[in-house]
């Protein structure tokens, strides 16, 4: 079953750490968001392979926007 990682707040995508095809463990950083001068890591909620990464550095995400899918 795929695990969808979604934004928890409005923020800028500051840095993309993972790529589609990467194997990740629970707790690995996928992207780093920036909001109000704070860096917020977005973590994998389960282990698996990143099947889709839909954000790019410089993007603005809204609360609930899809960031990545881990299969």
N, CA, C and O atoms as CSV, one atom per row, in Angstrom:
chain,resi,resn,atom,element,x,y,z
A,1,UNK,N,N,0.843,-1.182,0.000
A,1,UNK,CA,C,0.000,0.000,0.000
A,1,UNK,C,C,0.887,1.244,0.000
A,1,UNK,O,O,1.867,1.309,0.741
A,2,UNK,N,N,0.549,2.214,-0.817
A,2,UNK,CA,C,1.351,3.434,-0.923
A,2,UNK,C,C,1.050,4.376,0.236
A,2,UNK,O,O,-0.082,4.471,0.711
A,3,UNK,N,N,2.083,5.060,0.672
A,3,UNK,CA,C,1.969,6.028,1.768
A,3,UNK,C,C,2.142,7.420,1.166
A,3,UNK,O,O,3.211,7.735,0.642
A,4,UNK,N,N,1.110,8.256,1.235
A,4,UNK,CA,C,1.183,9.619,0.708
A,4,UNK,C,C,1.683,10.562,1.787
A,4,UNK,O,O,1.154,10.587,2.898
A,5,UNK,N,N,2.703,11.337,1.455
A,5,UNK,CA,C,3.254,12.337,2.366
A,5,UNK,C,C,2.715,13.687,1.919
A,5,UNK,O,O,2.907,14.089,0.771
A,6,UNK,N,N,2.041,14.385,2.823
A,6,UNK,CA,C,1.395,15.652,2.486
A,6,UNK,C,C,1.928,16.782,3.372
A,6,UNK,O,O,2.390,16.553,4.489
A,7,UNK,N,N,1.852,17.994,2.849
A,7,UNK,CA,C,2.300,19.172,3.591
A,7,UNK,C,C,1.369,19.428,4.773
A,7,UNK,O,O,0.150,19.309,4.656
A,8,UNK,N,N,1.954,19.778,5.894
A,8,UNK,CA,C,1.171,20.074,7.091
A,8,UNK,C,C,0.915,21.570,7.262
A,8,UNK,O,O,0.173,21.984,8.152
A,9,UNK,N,N,1.542,22.381,6.392
A,9,UNK,CA,C,1.389,23.833,6.491
A,9,UNK,C,C,1.750,24.472,5.157
A,9,UNK,O,O,2.310,23.819,4.277
A,10,UNK,N,N,1.428,25.739,5.016
A,10,UNK,CA,C,1.856,26.508,3.850
A,10,UNK,C,C,3.341,26.804,4.031
A,10,UNK,O,O,3.756,27.312,5.073
A,11,UNK,N,N,4.141,26.483,3.011
A,11,UNK,CA,C,5.591,26.678,3.126
A,11,UNK,C,C,6.227,26.662,1.739
A,11,UNK,O,O,5.605,26.263,0.754
A,12,UNK,N,N,7.474,27.104,1.689
A,12,UNK,CA,C,8.291,27.011,0.481
A,12,UNK,C,C,9.118,25.735,0.552
A,12,UNK,O,O,9.586,25.348,1.622
A,13,UNK,N,N,9.295,25.084,-0.596
A,13,UNK,CA,C,10.186,23.923,-0.651
A,13,UNK,C,C,11.595,24.477,-0.748
A,13,UNK,O,O,11.986,25.015,-1.784
A,14,UNK,N,N,12.363,24.345,0.335
A,14,UNK,CA,C,13.709,24.913,0.391
A,14,UNK,C,C,14.721,23.966,-0.239
A,14,UNK,O,O,15.581,24.396,-1.007
A,15,UNK,N,N,14.622,22.666,0.086
A,15,UNK,CA,C,15.586,21.705,-0.442
A,15,UNK,C,C,14.920,20.353,-0.624
A,15,UNK,O,O,14.187,19.888,0.249
A,16,UNK,N,N,15.180,19.725,-1.767
A,16,UNK,CA,C,14.704,18.369,-2.025
A,16,UNK,C,C,15.868,17.427,-1.743
A,16,UNK,O,O,16.928,17.541,-2.358
A,17,UNK,N,N,15.668,16.492,-0.808
A,17,UNK,CA,C,16.742,15.594,-0.378
A,17,UNK,C,C,16.647,14.250,-1.089
A,17,UNK,O,O,17.666,13.696,-1.501
A,18,UNK,N,N,15.436,13.720,-1.235
A,18,UNK,CA,C,15.237,12.404,-1.838
A,18,UNK,C,C,14.848,12.552,-3.307
A,18,UNK,O,O,14.470,13.632,-3.760
A,19,UNK,N,N,14.948,11.449,-4.037
A,19,UNK,CA,C,14.544,11.407,-5.440
A,19,UNK,C,C,13.666,10.193,-5.662
A,19,UNK,O,O,13.700,9.241,-4.883
A,20,UNK,N,N,12.880,10.229,-6.724
A,20,UNK,CA,C,12.075,9.065,-7.089
A,20,UNK,C,C,13.021,7.886,-7.315
A,20,UNK,O,O,14.050,8.021,-7.977
A,21,UNK,N,N,12.663,6.740,-6.762
A,21,UNK,CA,C,13.495,5.549,-6.881
A,21,UNK,C,C,14.377,5.300,-5.672
A,21,UNK,O,O,14.908,4.200,-5.514
A,22,UNK,N,N,14.545,6.305,-4.811
A,22,UNK,CA,C,15.360,6.142,-3.603
A,22,UNK,C,C,14.658,5.219,-2.607
A,22,UNK,O,O,13.437,5.263,-2.460
A,23,UNK,N,N,15.435,4.395,-1.934
A,23,UNK,CA,C,14.919,3.591,-0.830
A,23,UNK,C,C,15.091,4.399,0.449
A,23,UNK,O,O,16.171,4.921,0.725
A,24,UNK,N,N,14.008,4.498,1.232
A,24,UNK,CA,C,14.042,5.291,2.459
A,24,UNK,C,C,13.573,4.454,3.646
A,24,UNK,O,O,12.815,3.497,3.494
A,25,UNK,N,N,14.037,4.835,4.812
A,25,UNK,CA,C,13.600,4.218,6.065
A,25,UNK,C,C,12.668,5.190,6.769
A,25,UNK,O,O,12.677,6.386,6.478
A,26,UNK,N,N,11.872,4.685,7.685
A,26,UNK,CA,C,11.001,5.547,8.475
A,26,UNK,C,C,11.850,6.600,9.178
A,26,UNK,O,O,12.838,6.267,9.833
A,27,UNK,N,N,11.471,7.868,9.046
A,27,UNK,CA,C,12.206,8.957,9.683
A,27,UNK,C,C,13.231,9.632,8.799
A,27,UNK,O,O,13.787,10.660,9.186
A,28,UNK,N,N,13.503,9.081,7.606
A,28,UNK,CA,C,14.438,9.739,6.679
A,28,UNK,C,C,13.823,11.039,6.163
A,28,UNK,O,O,12.611,11.124,5.967
A,29,UNK,N,N,14.666,12.051,5.946
A,29,UNK,CA,C,14.201,13.331,5.417
A,29,UNK,C,C,13.999,13.229,3.912
A,29,UNK,O,O,14.884,12.774,3.187
A,30,UNK,N,N,12.822,13.660,3.446
A,30,UNK,CA,C,12.505,13.669,2.020
A,30,UNK,C,C,12.749,15.048,1.422
A,30,UNK,O,O,13.429,15.180,0.404
A,31,UNK,N,N,12.195,16.065,2.054
A,31,UNK,CA,C,12.388,17.455,1.632
A,31,UNK,C,C,12.470,18.324,2.880
A,31,UNK,O,O,12.084,17.908,3.973
A,32,UNK,N,N,12.974,19.527,2.698
A,32,UNK,CA,C,13.005,20.497,3.792
A,32,UNK,C,C,12.186,21.698,3.349
A,32,UNK,O,O,12.458,22.314,2.318
A,33,UNK,N,N,11.180,22.016,4.148
A,33,UNK,CA,C,10.337,23.173,3.883
A,33,UNK,C,C,10.857,24.362,4.677
A,33,UNK,O,O,11.547,24.199,5.683
A,34,UNK,N,N,10.515,25.567,4.210
A,34,UNK,CA,C,10.894,26.790,4.920
A,34,UNK,C,C,9.635,27.614,5.105
A,34,UNK,O,O,8.908,27.894,4.152
A,35,UNK,N,N,9.392,27.997,6.347
A,35,UNK,CA,C,8.250,28.847,6.655
A,35,UNK,C,C,8.637,29.766,7.799
A,35,UNK,O,O,9.100,29.305,8.843
A,36,UNK,N,N,8.447,31.064,7.606
A,36,UNK,CA,C,8.773,32.066,8.625
A,36,UNK,C,C,10.217,31.897,9.126
A,36,UNK,O,O,10.485,31.972,10.326
A,37,UNK,N,N,11.128,31.671,8.190
A,37,UNK,CA,C,12.569,31.550,8.452
A,37,UNK,C,C,12.933,30.309,9.269
A,37,UNK,O,O,14.040,30.217,9.799
A,38,UNK,N,N,12.001,29.355,9.372
A,38,UNK,CA,C,12.283,28.092,10.065
A,38,UNK,C,C,12.362,26.986,9.027
A,38,UNK,O,O,11.586,26.965,8.072
A,39,UNK,N,N,13.306,26.064,9.217
A,39,UNK,CA,C,13.426,24.902,8.343
A,39,UNK,C,C,12.662,23.742,8.970
A,39,UNK,O,O,12.880,23.397,10.132
A,40,UNK,N,N,11.764,23.143,8.189
A,40,UNK,CA,C,10.933,22.056,8.690
A,40,UNK,C,C,11.180,20.825,7.826
A,40,UNK,O,O,10.806,20.819,6.654
A,41,UNK,N,N,11.800,19.786,8.374
A,41,UNK,CA,C,12.013,18.570,7.578
A,41,UNK,C,C,10.705,17.797,7.417
A,41,UNK,O,O,9.912,17.689,8.352
A,42,UNK,N,N,10.499,17.267,6.228
A,42,UNK,CA,C,9.368,16.383,5.962
A,42,UNK,C,C,9.944,14.972,5.934
A,42,UNK,O,O,10.807,14.660,5.113
A,43,UNK,N,N,9.462,14.126,6.834
A,43,UNK,CA,C,10.053,12.809,7.043
A,43,UNK,C,C,9.203,11.704,6.436
A,43,UNK,O,O,7.982,11.821,6.334
A,44,UNK,N,N,9.877,10.625,6.033
A,44,UNK,CA,C,9.178,9.425,5.574
A,44,UNK,C,C,8.457,8.810,6.765
A,44,UNK,O,O,9.034,8.664,7.842
A,45,UNK,N,N,7.207,8.455,6.567
A,45,UNK,CA,C,6.421,7.881,7.651
A,45,UNK,C,C,6.499,6.363,7.669
A,45,UNK,O,O,5.998,5.724,8.594
A,46,UNK,N,N,7.126,5.783,6.650
A,46,UNK,CA,C,7.308,4.338,6.581
A,46,UNK,C,C,8.511,4.046,5.694
A,46,UNK,O,O,8.976,4.914,4.956
A,47,UNK,N,N,9.005,2.821,5.773
A,47,UNK,CA,C,10.115,2.466,4.888
A,47,UNK,C,C,9.558,2.018,3.551
A,47,UNK,O,O,8.425,1.545,3.460
A,48,UNK,N,N,10.366,2.174,2.521
A,48,UNK,CA,C,9.947,1.768,1.182
A,48,UNK,C,C,10.741,2.512,0.134
A,48,UNK,O,O,11.826,3.026,0.408
A,49,UNK,N,N,10.199,2.567,-1.059
A,49,UNK,CA,C,10.832,3.251,-2.179
A,49,UNK,C,C,9.996,4.463,-2.557
A,49,UNK,O,O,8.770,4.386,-2.642
A,50,UNK,N,N,10.673,5.582,-2.781
A,50,UNK,CA,C,9.977,6.797,-3.210
A,50,UNK,C,C,9.514,6.556,-4.647
A,50,UNK,O,O,10.325,6.530,-5.572
A,51,UNK,N,N,8.208,6.381,-4.822
A,51,UNK,CA,C,7.688,6.116,-6.166
A,51,UNK,C,C,7.365,7.400,-6.907
A,51,UNK,O,O,7.342,7.422,-8.137
A,52,UNK,N,N,7.116,8.466,-6.164
A,52,UNK,CA,C,6.784,9.746,-6.794
A,52,UNK,C,C,7.192,10.875,-5.865
A,52,UNK,O,O,6.913,10.834,-4.666
A,53,UNK,N,N,7.849,11.879,-6.417
A,53,UNK,CA,C,8.205,13.092,-5.671
A,53,UNK,C,C,7.679,14.246,-6.516
A,53,UNK,O,O,8.198,14.507,-7.601
A,54,UNK,N,N,6.657,14.934,-6.029
A,54,UNK,CA,C,5.937,15.886,-6.878
A,54,UNK,C,C,6.316,17.346,-6.658
A,54,UNK,O,O,5.751,18.225,-7.309
A,55,UNK,N,N,7.249,17.626,-5.766
A,55,UNK,CA,C,7.653,19.015,-5.522
A,55,UNK,C,C,9.074,19.256,-6.010
A,55,UNK,O,O,9.864,18.323,-6.155
A,56,UNK,N,N,9.378,20.503,-6.257
A,56,UNK,CA,C,10.711,20.930,-6.681
A,56,UNK,C,C,11.150,22.092,-5.796
A,56,UNK,O,O,10.318,22.792,-5.219
A,57,UNK,N,N,12.454,22.291,-5.694
A,57,UNK,CA,C,12.963,23.412,-4.907
A,57,UNK,C,C,12.377,24.711,-5.450
A,57,UNK,O,O,12.362,24.942,-6.659
A,58,UNK,N,N,11.893,25.561,-4.533
A,58,UNK,CA,C,11.297,26.832,-4.908
A,58,UNK,C,C,9.781,26.787,-4.998
A,58,UNK,O,O,9.136,27.835,-5.038
A,59,UNK,N,N,9.188,25.570,-5.033
A,59,UNK,CA,C,7.731,25.457,-5.060
A,59,UNK,C,C,7.135,25.964,-3.753
A,59,UNK,O,O,7.797,25.961,-2.715
A,60,UNK,N,N,5.885,26.398,-3.814
A,60,UNK,CA,C,5.120,26.743,-2.621
A,60,UNK,C,C,4.051,25.673,-2.456
A,60,UNK,O,O,3.293,25.398,-3.386
A,61,UNK,N,N,3.990,25.067,-1.267
A,61,UNK,CA,C,2.975,24.054,-0.992
A,61,UNK,C,C,1.954,24.623,-0.016
A,61,UNK,O,O,2.272,25.424,0.863
A,62,UNK,N,N,0.726,24.181,-0.205
A,62,UNK,CA,C,-0.375,24.546,0.692
A,62,UNK,C,C,-0.623,23.374,1.633
A,62,UNK,O,O,-0.231,22.245,1.337
A,63,UNK,N,N,-1.258,23.629,2.738
A,63,UNK,CA,C,-1.590,22.570,3.682
A,63,UNK,C,C,-2.395,21.486,2.953
A,63,UNK,O,O,-3.406,21.774,2.313
A,64,UNK,N,N,-1.934,20.246,3.061
A,64,UNK,CA,C,-2.614,19.111,2.436
A,64,UNK,C,C,-2.102,18.750,1.058
A,64,UNK,O,O,-2.496,17.718,0.515
A,65,UNK,N,N,-1.228,19.572,0.469
A,65,UNK,CA,C,-0.674,19.257,-0.851
A,65,UNK,C,C,0.199,18.008,-0.783
A,65,UNK,O,O,0.910,17.785,0.197
A,66,UNK,N,N,0.134,17.201,-1.835
A,66,UNK,CA,C,0.958,15.997,-1.929
A,66,UNK,C,C,2.419,16.381,-2.153
A,66,UNK,O,O,2.730,17.201,-3.017
A,67,UNK,N,N,3.300,15.785,-1.373
A,67,UNK,CA,C,4.728,16.009,-1.520
A,67,UNK,C,C,5.388,14.791,-2.169
A,67,UNK,O,O,6.153,14.927,-3.124
A,68,UNK,N,N,5.087,13.602,-1.641
A,68,UNK,CA,C,5.719,12.387,-2.138
A,68,UNK,C,C,4.821,11.180,-1.889
A,68,UNK,O,O,3.904,11.216,-1.069
A,69,UNK,N,N,5.114,10.119,-2.620
A,69,UNK,CA,C,4.442,8.840,-2.411
A,69,UNK,C,C,5.515,7.789,-2.201
A,69,UNK,O,O,6.451,7.667,-2.991
A,70,UNK,N,N,5.362,7.029,-1.116
A,70,UNK,CA,C,6.304,5.944,-0.805
A,70,UNK,C,C,5.549,4.628,-0.973
A,70,UNK,O,O,4.512,4.407,-0.346
A,71,UNK,N,N,6.084,3.763,-1.827
A,71,UNK,CA,C,5.432,2.482,-2.095
A,71,UNK,C,C,6.194,1.323,-1.517
A,71,UNK,O,O,5.773,0.175,-1.658
